[in-house]
Amino acid sequence: MRIRFKKWARPELEASKFYIDNPEEYKGKWKSLFNNNPIYVELGCGKGGFISKLASQNKNINYIAIDLVDAMLGLAKRNIEQTYQELKTEIDNIYITRYDIDRILNIFDSEDKIERIYINFCNPWPRGKHHKKRLTHTRQLEKYKTFLIDNGKIYFKTDDDNLFVDSLGYFKEAGFKLEKVTYDLANEEKFWQDQANIETEHENMFKEQGIKIKALIAVKKGEK
Protein backbone atom coordinates (compact mmCIF):
# COMPACT_ATOMS: atom_id res chain seq x y z
CA MET A 1 0.00 0.00 0.00
CA ARG A 2 1.27 3.43 -0.93
CA ILE A 3 0.89 6.21 1.59
CA ARG A 4 1.60 9.90 1.47
CA PHE A 5 4.61 11.32 3.28
CA LYS A 6 3.73 12.55 6.76
CA LYS A 7 6.21 15.07 8.10
CA TRP A 8 5.04 14.52 11.66
CA ALA A 9 5.75 10.77 11.64
CA ARG A 10 9.52 10.74 12.15
CA PRO A 11 9.54 13.27 15.05
CA GLU A 12 6.68 11.45 16.78
CA LEU A 13 8.39 8.09 16.39
CA GLU A 14 11.68 9.39 17.75
CA ALA A 15 9.88 10.77 20.79
CA SER A 16 7.96 7.56 21.45
CA LYS A 17 8.96 5.27 24.31
CA PHE A 18 7.92 2.17 22.36
CA TYR A 19 9.71 2.95 19.09
CA ILE A 20 13.13 1.38 18.46
CA ASP A 21 15.27 3.43 16.07
CA ASN A 22 18.29 1.12 16.20
CA PRO A 23 16.95 -2.46 16.02
CA GLU A 24 20.31 -3.95 15.00
CA GLU A 25 21.59 -3.18 18.51
CA TYR A 26 19.01 -5.59 19.94
CA LYS A 27 19.89 -8.61 17.83
CA GLY A 28 19.91 -11.55 20.22
CA LYS A 29 18.84 -9.24 23.07
CA TRP A 30 15.19 -8.41 22.48
CA LYS A 31 14.24 -10.13 25.71
CA SER A 32 16.12 -7.41 27.59
CA LEU A 33 13.35 -4.98 26.62
CA PHE A 34 10.58 -7.18 27.99
CA ASN A 35 9.67 -9.50 30.82
CA ASN A 36 9.91 -13.27 30.42
CA ASN A 37 6.68 -13.63 28.45
CA PRO A 38 6.79 -15.02 24.88
CA ILE A 39 7.66 -12.70 22.00
CA TYR A 40 5.55 -12.55 18.82
CA VAL A 41 6.50 -10.54 15.72
CA GLU A 42 4.36 -8.94 13.01
CA LEU A 43 6.13 -8.44 9.69
CA GLY A 44 4.73 -5.51 7.72
CA CYS A 45 2.48 -4.01 10.39
CA GLY A 46 1.20 -1.17 8.20
CA LYS A 47 -1.05 1.25 10.08
CA GLY A 48 -1.09 -0.98 13.13
CA GLY A 49 -4.78 -1.82 13.15
CA PHE A 50 -4.07 -5.50 13.73
CA ILE A 51 -1.18 -5.33 16.19
CA SER A 52 -2.74 -2.56 18.31
CA LYS A 53 -5.78 -4.73 19.04
CA LEU A 54 -3.86 -7.98 19.40
CA ALA A 55 -1.21 -6.64 21.78
CA SER A 56 -3.60 -4.63 23.93
CA GLN A 57 -5.87 -7.67 24.39
CA ASN A 58 -3.00 -10.05 25.23
CA LYS A 59 -0.84 -8.42 27.86
CA ASN A 60 0.73 -11.79 28.69
CA ILE A 61 2.52 -11.72 25.31
CA ASN A 62 5.24 -9.33 24.12
CA TYR A 63 5.11 -7.96 20.56
CA ILE A 64 7.47 -6.45 18.01
CA ALA A 65 5.91 -4.84 14.92
CA ILE A 66 8.04 -4.02 11.88
CA ASP A 67 7.45 -1.87 8.82
CA LEU A 68 9.69 -0.04 6.37
CA VAL A 69 7.76 3.21 6.00
CA ASP A 70 7.84 6.02 8.59
CA ALA A 71 4.36 7.20 7.62
CA MET A 72 2.93 3.73 8.27
CA LEU A 73 4.72 3.41 11.60
CA GLY A 74 3.58 6.88 12.62
CA LEU A 75 -0.02 5.82 12.09
CA ALA A 76 0.67 2.53 13.86
CA LYS A 77 2.05 4.44 16.85
CA ARG A 78 -1.10 6.57 17.04
CA ASN A 79 -3.35 3.52 16.68
CA ILE A 80 -1.50 1.71 19.46
CA GLU A 81 -1.76 4.73 21.76
CA GLN A 82 -5.48 5.13 21.07
CA THR A 83 -6.30 1.44 21.51
CA TYR A 84 -4.40 1.11 24.78
CA GLN A 85 -5.94 4.34 26.05
CA GLU A 86 -9.44 3.08 25.30
CA LEU A 87 -8.70 -0.04 27.33
CA LYS A 88 -7.04 2.06 30.05
CA THR A 89 -3.95 -0.09 30.01
CA GLU A 90 -0.25 0.75 29.88
CA ILE A 91 1.79 0.32 26.70
CA ASP A 92 4.34 -2.07 28.16
CA ASN A 93 4.28 -5.17 25.92
CA ILE A 94 4.98 -3.81 22.43
CA TYR A 95 7.73 -2.12 20.44
CA ILE A 96 7.61 -0.92 16.84
CA THR A 97 10.59 -0.47 14.56
CA ARG A 98 11.47 0.55 11.01
CA TYR A 99 13.44 -2.03 9.07
CA ASP A 100 13.77 -3.80 5.73
CA ILE A 101 12.44 -7.32 6.32
CA ASP A 102 14.70 -8.64 3.57
CA ARG A 103 17.59 -7.94 5.98
CA ILE A 104 15.81 -9.32 9.03
CA LEU A 105 18.74 -11.50 10.09
CA ASN A 106 20.53 -8.30 11.04
CA ILE A 107 18.08 -7.75 13.89
CA PHE A 108 17.09 -11.26 15.06
CA ASP A 109 18.94 -14.47 15.83
CA SER A 110 18.27 -17.74 17.66
CA GLU A 111 18.81 -16.11 21.06
CA ASP A 112 15.66 -14.04 20.58
CA LYS A 113 13.50 -17.18 20.66
CA ILE A 114 10.55 -15.74 18.73
CA GLU A 115 7.51 -17.97 19.22
CA ARG A 116 5.16 -16.64 16.54
CA ILE A 117 5.22 -14.55 13.37
CA TYR A 118 2.24 -12.79 11.80
CA ILE A 119 2.12 -11.90 8.10
CA ASN A 120 -1.07 -10.12 7.05
CA PHE A 121 -1.92 -9.05 3.51
CA CYS A 122 1.64 -8.59 2.37
CA ASN A 123 2.53 -7.36 -1.11
CA PRO A 124 1.79 -10.27 -3.49
CA TRP A 125 4.48 -9.22 -5.97
CA PRO A 126 2.58 -10.84 -8.87
CA ARG A 127 5.31 -10.64 -11.52
CA GLY A 128 7.46 -13.75 -11.60
CA LYS A 129 10.76 -11.89 -11.45
CA HIS A 130 9.65 -10.30 -8.18
CA HIS A 131 8.44 -13.44 -6.38
CA LYS A 132 11.57 -13.60 -4.23
CA LYS A 133 10.46 -10.35 -2.60
CA ARG A 134 7.37 -12.02 -1.15
CA LEU A 135 7.44 -12.24 2.65
CA THR A 136 6.36 -15.88 2.39
CA HIS A 137 8.89 -16.89 -0.27
CA THR A 138 11.08 -19.86 0.60
CA ARG A 139 14.21 -17.66 0.87
CA GLN A 140 12.44 -15.53 3.48
CA LEU A 141 11.04 -18.50 5.39
CA GLU A 142 14.55 -19.92 5.70
CA LYS A 143 15.57 -16.67 7.39
CA TYR A 144 12.65 -16.77 9.81
CA LYS A 145 13.59 -20.31 10.83
CA THR A 146 16.83 -18.90 12.25
CA PHE A 147 15.06 -17.08 15.07
CA LEU A 148 11.70 -18.88 15.30
CA ILE A 149 11.75 -21.54 18.01
CA ASP A 150 11.12 -25.20 17.22
CA ASN A 151 7.35 -25.70 16.94
CA GLY A 152 6.98 -21.92 16.62
CA LYS A 153 4.22 -20.84 14.26
CA ILE A 154 3.61 -18.47 11.37
CA TYR A 155 0.08 -17.08 10.99
CA PHE A 156 -0.53 -15.88 7.44
CA LYS A 157 -3.57 -14.44 5.68
CA THR A 158 -4.11 -12.86 2.28
CA ASP A 159 -6.74 -11.96 -0.28
CA ASP A 160 -4.51 -12.96 -3.20
CA ASP A 161 -5.24 -16.42 -4.64
CA ASN A 162 -1.96 -16.82 -6.51
CA LEU A 163 0.14 -15.70 -3.56
CA PHE A 164 -1.68 -18.12 -1.28
CA VAL A 165 -1.32 -21.13 -3.55
CA ASP A 166 2.35 -20.35 -4.13
CA SER A 167 2.88 -19.85 -0.39
CA LEU A 168 1.56 -23.32 0.36
CA GLY A 169 4.43 -24.59 -1.75
CA TYR A 170 6.94 -22.20 -0.18
CA PHE A 171 6.13 -23.40 3.35
CA LYS A 172 6.45 -27.04 2.36
CA GLU A 173 9.69 -26.38 0.53
CA ALA A 174 11.11 -24.65 3.61
CA GLY A 175 10.25 -27.64 5.79
CA PHE A 176 7.27 -26.20 7.66
CA LYS A 177 4.26 -28.31 8.61
CA LEU A 178 0.94 -26.86 7.43
CA GLU A 179 -1.21 -27.20 10.52
CA LYS A 180 -4.34 -25.46 9.24
CA VAL A 181 -5.37 -24.12 5.83
CA THR A 182 -8.53 -22.36 4.71
CA TYR A 183 -9.66 -20.74 1.48
CA ASP A 184 -12.50 -18.89 3.24
CA LEU A 185 -11.55 -17.57 6.66
CA ALA A 186 -14.98 -16.02 7.27
CA ASN A 187 -16.55 -19.48 7.40
CA GLU A 188 -14.00 -20.91 9.83
CA GLU A 189 -14.81 -20.64 13.51
CA LYS A 190 -11.82 -20.47 15.86
CA PHE A 191 -9.40 -20.94 12.97
CA TRP A 192 -6.63 -19.17 14.92
CA GLN A 193 -7.12 -21.53 17.87
CA ASP A 194 -5.99 -19.35 20.79
CA GLN A 195 -7.31 -15.99 19.54
CA ALA A 196 -10.25 -14.50 17.70
CA ASN A 197 -9.75 -13.26 14.16
CA ILE A 198 -8.75 -9.60 14.22
CA GLU A 199 -9.86 -8.03 10.99
CA THR A 200 -7.51 -5.55 9.39
CA GLU A 201 -8.48 -2.53 7.29
CA HIS A 202 -7.59 -4.52 4.17
CA GLU A 203 -9.62 -7.50 5.33
CA ASN A 204 -12.79 -5.47 5.77
CA MET A 205 -12.31 -3.86 2.37
CA PHE A 206 -11.82 -7.19 0.60
CA LYS A 207 -14.79 -8.78 2.35
CA GLU A 208 -17.02 -5.91 1.22
CA GLN A 209 -15.86 -6.64 -2.34
CA GLY A 210 -16.80 -10.30 -1.95
CA ILE A 211 -13.19 -11.49 -1.98
CA LYS A 212 -12.56 -14.52 0.22
CA ILE A 213 -9.69 -14.36 2.68
CA LYS A 214 -7.24 -17.24 2.61
CA ALA A 215 -5.26 -18.21 5.71
CA LEU A 216 -2.86 -20.77 7.11
CA ILE A 217 -0.95 -21.72 10.21
CA ALA A 218 2.51 -23.18 9.58
CA VAL A 219 4.68 -24.82 12.21
CA LYS A 220 8.47 -24.94 12.26
CA LYS A 221 9.38 -28.57 12.73
CA GLY A 222 11.62 -29.35 15.68
CA GLU A 223 15.03 -30.93 15.38
CA LYS A 224 14.97 -34.72 15.48
Contacts in CASP RR format, 6 or more apart in sequence:
PFRMAT RR
TARGET T0000
AUTHOR 0000-0000-0000
METHOD contacts of the structure
MODEL  1
MRIRFKKWARPELEASKFYIDNPEEYKGKWKSLFNNNPIYVELGCGKGGF
ISKLASQNKNINYIAIDLVDAMLGLAKRNIEQTYQELKTEIDNIYITRYD
IDRILNIFDSEDKIERIYINFCNPWPRGKHHKKRLTHTRQLEKYKTFLID
NGKIYFKTDDDNLFVDSLGYFKEAGFKLEKVTYDLANEEKFWQDQANIET
EHENMFKEQGIKIKALIAVKKGEK
1 46 0 8 1.000
1 72 0 8 1.000
1 202 0 8 1.000
3 69 0 8 1.000
3 71 0 8 1.000
3 72 0 8 1.000
3 75 0 8 1.000
4 71 0 8 1.000
5 71 0 8 1.000
6 70 0 8 1.000
6 71 0 8 1.000
6 74 0 8 1.000
6 75 0 8 1.000
8 74 0 8 1.000
9 70 0 8 1.000
9 71 0 8 1.000
9 73 0 8 1.000
9 74 0 8 1.000
9 75 0 8 1.000
10 70 0 8 1.000
12 74 0 8 1.000
12 77 0 8 1.000
12 78 0 8 1.000
13 19 0 8 1.000
13 21 0 8 1.000
13 70 0 8 1.000
13 73 0 8 1.000
13 74 0 8 1.000
13 77 0 8 1.000
13 96 0 8 1.000
13 98 0 8 1.000
14 21 0 8 1.000
16 77 0 8 1.000
16 96 0 8 1.000
17 91 0 8 1.000
18 77 0 8 1.000
18 80 0 8 1.000
18 91 0 8 1.000
18 94 0 8 1.000
18 95 0 8 1.000
18 96 0 8 1.000
19 73 0 8 1.000
19 77 0 8 1.000
19 95 0 8 1.000
19 96 0 8 1.000
19 97 0 8 1.000
20 26 0 8 1.000
20 33 0 8 1.000
20 95 0 8 1.000
20 96 0 8 1.000
20 97 0 8 1.000
21 97 0 8 1.000
21 98 0 8 1.000
23 66 0 8 1.000
23 97 0 8 1.000
23 98 0 8 1.000
23 99 0 8 1.000
23 107 0 8 1.000
24 106 0 8 1.000
24 107 0 8 1.000
26 32 0 8 1.000
26 33 0 8 1.000
26 107 0 8 1.000
27 106 0 8 1.000
27 107 0 8 1.000
27 108 0 8 1.000
27 109 0 8 1.000
27 112 0 8 1.000
28 108 0 8 1.000
28 109 0 8 1.000
28 110 0 8 1.000
28 111 0 8 1.000
28 112 0 8 1.000
29 111 0 8 1.000
29 112 0 8 1.000
30 39 0 8 1.000
30 64 0 8 1.000
30 108 0 8 1.000
30 112 0 8 1.000
31 39 0 8 1.000
31 112 0 8 1.000
31 113 0 8 1.000
33 62 0 8 1.000
33 95 0 8 1.000
34 62 0 8 1.000
34 93 0 8 1.000
35 62 0 8 1.000
37 60 0 8 1.000
37 61 0 8 1.000
37 62 0 8 1.000
37 93 0 8 1.000
38 61 0 8 1.000
38 62 0 8 1.000
38 115 0 8 1.000
38 116 0 8 1.000
39 61 0 8 1.000
39 62 0 8 1.000
39 63 0 8 1.000
39 64 0 8 1.000
39 112 0 8 1.000
39 113 0 8 1.000
39 114 0 8 1.000
39 115 0 8 1.000
40 61 0 8 1.000
40 62 0 8 1.000
40 63 0 8 1.000
40 64 0 8 1.000
40 114 0 8 1.000
40 115 0 8 1.000
40 116 0 8 1.000
40 117 0 8 1.000
40 118 0 8 1.000
41 63 0 8 1.000
41 64 0 8 1.000
41 65 0 8 1.000
41 66 0 8 1.000
41 108 0 8 1.000
41 114 0 8 1.000
41 116 0 8 1.000
41 117 0 8 1.000
41 118 0 8 1.000
42 50 0 8 1.000
42 51 0 8 1.000
42 54 0 8 1.000
42 63 0 8 1.000
42 64 0 8 1.000
42 65 0 8 1.000
42 66 0 8 1.000
42 117 0 8 1.000
42 118 0 8 1.000
42 119 0 8 1.000
42 120 0 8 1.000
43 66 0 8 1.000
43 101 0 8 1.000
43 104 0 8 1.000
43 117 0 8 1.000
43 118 0 8 1.000
43 119 0 8 1.000
43 122 0 8 1.000
43 135 0 8 1.000
44 65 0 8 1.000
44 66 0 8 1.000
44 67 0 8 1.000
44 68 0 8 1.000
44 101 0 8 1.000
44 119 0 8 1.000
44 120 0 8 1.000
44 122 0 8 1.000
44 135 0 8 1.000
45 51 0 8 1.000
45 65 0 8 1.000
45 66 0 8 1.000
45 67 0 8 1.000
45 72 0 8 1.000
45 73 0 8 1.000
45 76 0 8 1.000
45 96 0 8 1.000
46 67 0 8 1.000
46 69 0 8 1.000
46 72 0 8 1.000
46 73 0 8 1.000
46 75 0 8 1.000
46 76 0 8 1.000
47 72 0 8 1.000
47 75 0 8 1.000
47 76 0 8 1.000
47 79 0 8 1.000
47 201 0 8 1.000
48 65 0 8 1.000
48 72 0 8 1.000
48 75 0 8 1.000
48 76 0 8 1.000
48 79 0 8 1.000
48 80 0 8 1.000
49 76 0 8 1.000
49 79 0 8 1.000
49 83 0 8 1.000
49 198 0 8 1.000
49 200 0 8 1.000
49 201 0 8 1.000
50 118 0 8 1.000
50 120 0 8 1.000
50 198 0 8 1.000
50 200 0 8 1.000
51 63 0 8 1.000
51 65 0 8 1.000
51 76 0 8 1.000
51 80 0 8 1.000
51 94 0 8 1.000
51 96 0 8 1.000
51 118 0 8 1.000
52 76 0 8 1.000
52 79 0 8 1.000
52 80 0 8 1.000
52 82 0 8 1.000
52 83 0 8 1.000
52 84 0 8 1.000
53 83 0 8 1.000
53 198 0 8 1.000
54 63 0 8 1.000
54 118 0 8 1.000
54 195 0 8 1.000
54 198 0 8 1.000
55 61 0 8 1.000
55 63 0 8 1.000
55 80 0 8 1.000
55 93 0 8 1.000
55 94 0 8 1.000
56 80 0 8 1.000
56 83 0 8 1.000
56 84 0 8 1.000
56 87 0 8 1.000
56 89 0 8 1.000
57 87 0 8 1.000
58 93 0 8 1.000
58 195 0 8 1.000
59 89 0 8 1.000
59 92 0 8 1.000
59 93 0 8 1.000
61 93 0 8 1.000
62 93 0 8 1.000
62 94 0 8 1.000
63 93 0 8 1.000
63 94 0 8 1.000
63 95 0 8 1.000
64 94 0 8 1.000
64 95 0 8 1.000
64 96 0 8 1.000
64 97 0 8 1.000
65 76 0 8 1.000
65 94 0 8 1.000
65 95 0 8 1.000
65 96 0 8 1.000
65 97 0 8 1.000
66 96 0 8 1.000
66 97 0 8 1.000
66 98 0 8 1.000
66 99 0 8 1.000
66 101 0 8 1.000
66 104 0 8 1.000
67 73 0 8 1.000
67 76 0 8 1.000
67 96 0 8 1.000
67 98 0 8 1.000
68 98 0 8 1.000
68 99 0 8 1.000
68 100 0 8 1.000
68 101 0 8 1.000
69 98 0 8 1.000
70 98 0 8 1.000
73 96 0 8 1.000
73 97 0 8 1.000
73 98 0 8 1.000
76 96 0 8 1.000
77 96 0 8 1.000
80 91 0 8 1.000
80 94 0 8 1.000
80 96 0 8 1.000
81 91 0 8 1.000
84 90 0 8 1.000
84 91 0 8 1.000
97 107 0 8 1.000
99 106 0 8 1.000
99 107 0 8 1.000
101 135 0 8 1.000
101 140 0 8 1.000
102 133 0 8 1.000
102 140 0 8 1.000
104 143 0 8 1.000
104 144 0 8 1.000
105 143 0 8 1.000
105 146 0 8 1.000
105 147 0 8 1.000
108 114 0 8 1.000
108 146 0 8 1.000
108 147 0 8 1.000
109 146 0 8 1.000
109 147 0 8 1.000
110 146 0 8 1.000
110 147 0 8 1.000
112 147 0 8 1.000
113 147 0 8 1.000
113 149 0 8 1.000
114 147 0 8 1.000
114 148 0 8 1.000
114 149 0 8 1.000
114 152 0 8 1.000
115 148 0 8 1.000
115 149 0 8 1.000
115 152 0 8 1.000
115 153 0 8 1.000
116 152 0 8 1.000
116 153 0 8 1.000
116 154 0 8 1.000
116 155 0 8 1.000
117 144 0 8 1.000
117 148 0 8 1.000
117 153 0 8 1.000
117 154 0 8 1.000
117 155 0 8 1.000
118 154 0 8 1.000
118 155 0 8 1.000
118 156 0 8 1.000
119 135 0 8 1.000
119 136 0 8 1.000
119 154 0 8 1.000
119 155 0 8 1.000
119 156 0 8 1.000
119 157 0 8 1.000
120 156 0 8 1.000
120 157 0 8 1.000
120 158 0 8 1.000
120 200 0 8 1.000
120 202 0 8 1.000
120 203 0 8 1.000
121 157 0 8 1.000
121 158 0 8 1.000
121 159 0 8 1.000
121 200 0 8 1.000
121 202 0 8 1.000
121 203 0 8 1.000
122 134 0 8 1.000
122 135 0 8 1.000
122 136 0 8 1.000
122 158 0 8 1.000
122 163 0 8 1.000
123 133 0 8 1.000
123 134 0 8 1.000
123 135 0 8 1.000
124 134 0 8 1.000
124 158 0 8 1.000
124 160 0 8 1.000
124 162 0 8 1.000
124 163 0 8 1.000
125 131 0 8 1.000
125 133 0 8 1.000
125 134 0 8 1.000
125 163 0 8 1.000
126 160 0 8 1.000
126 162 0 8 1.000
126 163 0 8 1.000
131 137 0 8 1.000
131 166 0 8 1.000
132 139 0 8 1.000
134 140 0 8 1.000
134 163 0 8 1.000
134 166 0 8 1.000
134 167 0 8 1.000
134 170 0 8 1.000
136 156 0 8 1.000
136 163 0 8 1.000
136 166 0 8 1.000
136 167 0 8 1.000
136 170 0 8 1.000
136 171 0 8 1.000
137 170 0 8 1.000
138 170 0 8 1.000
138 173 0 8 1.000
138 174 0 8 1.000
141 154 0 8 1.000
141 170 0 8 1.000
141 171 0 8 1.000
141 174 0 8 1.000
141 176 0 8 1.000
142 174 0 8 1.000
144 154 0 8 1.000
145 174 0 8 1.000
145 220 0 8 1.000
148 154 0 8 1.000
148 220 0 8 1.000
149 220 0 8 1.000
150 220 0 8 1.000
150 221 0 8 1.000
150 222 0 8 1.000
150 223 0 8 1.000
151 219 0 8 1.000
151 220 0 8 1.000
151 221 0 8 1.000
151 222 0 8 1.000
152 219 0 8 1.000
152 220 0 8 1.000
153 179 0 8 1.000
153 217 0 8 1.000
153 218 0 8 1.000
153 219 0 8 1.000
153 220 0 8 1.000
154 171 0 8 1.000
154 176 0 8 1.000
154 217 0 8 1.000
154 218 0 8 1.000
154 220 0 8 1.000
155 192 0 8 1.000
155 215 0 8 1.000
155 216 0 8 1.000
155 217 0 8 1.000
156 167 0 8 1.000
156 215 0 8 1.000
156 216 0 8 1.000
156 217 0 8 1.000
156 218 0 8 1.000
157 185 0 8 1.000
157 203 0 8 1.000
157 213 0 8 1.000
157 214 0 8 1.000
157 215 0 8 1.000
157 216 0 8 1.000
158 164 0 8 1.000
158 167 0 8 1.000
158 213 0 8 1.000
158 214 0 8 1.000
158 215 0 8 1.000
159 202 0 8 1.000
159 203 0 8 1.000
159 206 0 8 1.000
159 211 0 8 1.000
159 212 0 8 1.000
159 213 0 8 1.000
159 214 0 8 1.000
160 214 0 8 1.000
161 214 0 8 1.000
164 183 0 8 1.000
164 214 0 8 1.000
164 216 0 8 1.000
167 216 0 8 1.000
168 178 0 8 1.000
168 181 0 8 1.000
168 216 0 8 1.000
171 178 0 8 1.000
171 216 0 8 1.000
171 218 0 8 1.000
172 178 0 8 1.000
175 221 0 8 1.000
176 218 0 8 1.000
176 219 0 8 1.000
176 220 0 8 1.000
176 221 0 8 1.000
177 218 0 8 1.000
177 219 0 8 1.000
177 221 0 8 1.000
178 216 0 8 1.000
178 217 0 8 1.000
178 218 0 8 1.000
178 219 0 8 1.000
179 216 0 8 1.000
179 217 0 8 1.000
179 218 0 8 1.000
179 219 0 8 1.000
180 191 0 8 1.000
180 193 0 8 1.000
180 215 0 8 1.000
180 216 0 8 1.000
180 217 0 8 1.000
181 215 0 8 1.000
181 216 0 8 1.000
182 188 0 8 1.000
182 191 0 8 1.000
182 214 0 8 1.000
182 215 0 8 1.000
182 216 0 8 1.000
183 212 0 8 1.000
183 214 0 8 1.000
184 212 0 8 1.000
184 213 0 8 1.000
184 214 0 8 1.000
185 191 0 8 1.000
185 197 0 8 1.000
185 212 0 8 1.000
185 213 0 8 1.000
185 214 0 8 1.000
185 215 0 8 1.000
186 207 0 8 1.000
186 212 0 8 1.000
186 213 0 8 1.000
188 215 0 8 1.000
191 197 0 8 1.000
191 215 0 8 1.000
191 217 0 8 1.000
192 217 0 8 1.000
193 217 0 8 1.000
199 207 0 8 1.000
203 213 0 8 1.000
206 213 0 8 1.000
207 213 0 8 1.000
END
